[in-house]
Amino acid sequence: MPDDRGLCGACLTRPDSPAVQQCVAAVEYAYPWDTLIARFKFRSEPGWARPFAQLMLNAPHTVAMLHTRPLVVPIPLTAARLGERGYNQAWELVKALRGLCRGGQPAWPFDSLATALVRLGETPDQHSLGREARLRNLRGVFAAHPHHARQLDGRHVLLVDDVTTTGATLHTAAQALQQAGAARVSALVFARTPPNR
């Protein structure tokens, strides 16, 4: 269960300070959400982005994070995965969030940048791996795009993804953003895998 800052128990008990200072999740990665996320990601149904984004906006702490005017950045896919899928589900969530925020009452826009981060290589399947093995797999996988380094410098960056399991992807992406000069990194995800799964 997240604490007041949106941190889960695993992050609170780690001796090193987490690269992601706050992570907000809308739902648990369990039925029916796991089935709907699979349709969103793997069955060419990007239309799920808007209802998922609405649930993300309704999650505690989301509005407060967005009111800090962060630079909102999706977790990137490799070029090969993007070619297979035809879209990045994390970017679809960012676009849906942006549309909901601009059309809301009151409206509050935020900056977003699809290519702030790049994924340098494909990683082996991580579904069965624990956090430490996932971190090893992801070492050096993310980098800030060199053309966007100035936009990251000193900013609060909000990473967006569909699912977080151990937090390894968010952690390594946040480290790359911090190395590029981001002052603070938070995360907003649609679903978080419960600790017992």
N, C-alpha and C positions, 0 to 999 in steps of 0.2 A: 504494500500500500504506500503511495507517495506521501511524503511529509509536506509541510507548508510550502516548501520551495519547489515541490514537484519531483523530489528525488525519491527513488525507490530504495528499499532496504539494502540492496547490494551496493549501490553507490554510497550510501551513508556509512557503511561499515568498511569500505576500502580505505587503506591507509593513505594512498595517494589521492590528491584532489582530482575529481573528475573533470575531464575536458568540457563536458556538457554540464553547465551549471544548473539547468532546470530542464526537465522533460515532462511534457503533458501528453497524456494519451486519452482519447475519447472513449474507447471500449477495450475490453479484454479480448485477446485473440482466442475466441471460442465460438461455438455454435450460437447464432447463425452467421456471425461476422466472418469466420474463417472461410466459409463457403462463398460468401459474397466477395471477399477479397480475392479469392482464386478466380472468380469470374471477371473481376476488375482487371487483374494482372494478366491472366493467361487465356482468356476467352474473348479478347477484343471487345470488352464492354467498358470503355472509358466513361460512359455516362454515369457510372456509380460515383464519380468524383464529387459531384455537387451534393448529393445527400450525405456522403461521408464528410465533406467539408463542413456541412451544417452541424453535424454532430461534433466535429472538432471545435467549431466556434462555441458550441454550447458547453464544452468541458470547462471545469473550474480552472482558472488562471489563464486561459487562452486570451481573453479580451485584454487582460492586464498586460500580457506579453506584447500583444500587437499594438497597444497604446504607447509602448516605448519606441515606436517607429523603427523596428529592426529592418535589416536587409534580409528578406526571406529567400532562402536558397534550397532547391531540392537536392536530395541525394541523387547523384548521376548514375546512369547506366553506361556500360561499355557501348561502343559504336555497334558491335555485333549484336548485343542484346536489344539495343534500340531498333536496329534493323529488323530483327525477328518480330518484336512486339509491335513496332510501329508508333509507339509513344512511350514516354517515361511516366509511369503512374504517379511518381512524386511531383513532377511538374504539373500534371493534370490536377492534383490536389491544390497546388499553389495557385493555379489559374482560377479554380473554383472558389478558393478562399478570397482571392482578390475581387472576384465578381460579387460575392456576397457582402464583402466589406464596403465596396463602392456603392452597392445598391441598398445598404441598410439605413436605418434611421436611428441615430445619426450616422452618416457615412464617414468612414475614416480610411483613406487609402494608405497603402504601404508600398515600399520599394521591393521589387523582386528581381532576381537575376538568375536565369536558367543555367547559365554557363559559368557561374562563379567557381564551381568545382568541376574538375574532370576526373574521370576514373581511368587510371593508366593501364589496368589489366584486368582480366577475368580472374575470379577466385574459384577454387574448387567448391563443390556443393557444401554448404555449411549447416544444413538442417540438423545433422546429428552431432554437431560439435559443441563443446562447452565454450565458455567465454574466452579462456586463455588461448585455446586452439583457434578460435575465430580471430582474435587479435593478431596471432602470428600470421594467419592467412591474409589479413588485410594490411599488414605492414607495407607501407610505400604504395598502396593502391590509389590513394586520393592525393590530389595536389590542387592548389588554387590556380586558376587560369592566369597566366602572367599578364594578360591584357586587363584583368580586373583587380589587380592587387591594390591600386589606389582606392577603389570603391570599398574595399574591405578594411582598410587601415583605420583603426580606432572605432570601428562600428560594432554594434550588437548585431550578431547574425543569428537568425532563426532557421535552423535546419528543419526540413519537412520530409517525412517518409511515410509509407503506408503502414509498416509493421516494424517494431523493435522486439527482439528476443532477448539477447544478452546485453544489448547496448554497444556491442563492439563496432558495428558500422558507424553509428553516430559518434562514438568516441574517436575513432581514427579520422573521420571526416572533420570533426571539430579541431583535432590537433593540426590538420593541414590548414584550416582557416586561421587558427591562432598563429601558426608559423608565418602566415602571410600578413599578419598584423591586426586581425580581428581582436577587439578588446574583450568580448564576451560572446559565448555561444550557448544558445538554448536550443531545444528541440520540441517539435510538435508532431505527433504521429497519430494515425488513426487508431491503431491497435497495439497493445502491449501484451506479449505472452505472459500469462500468469507464472509466478516463480516456480510453481510445482509442476510445470509441464516441460 
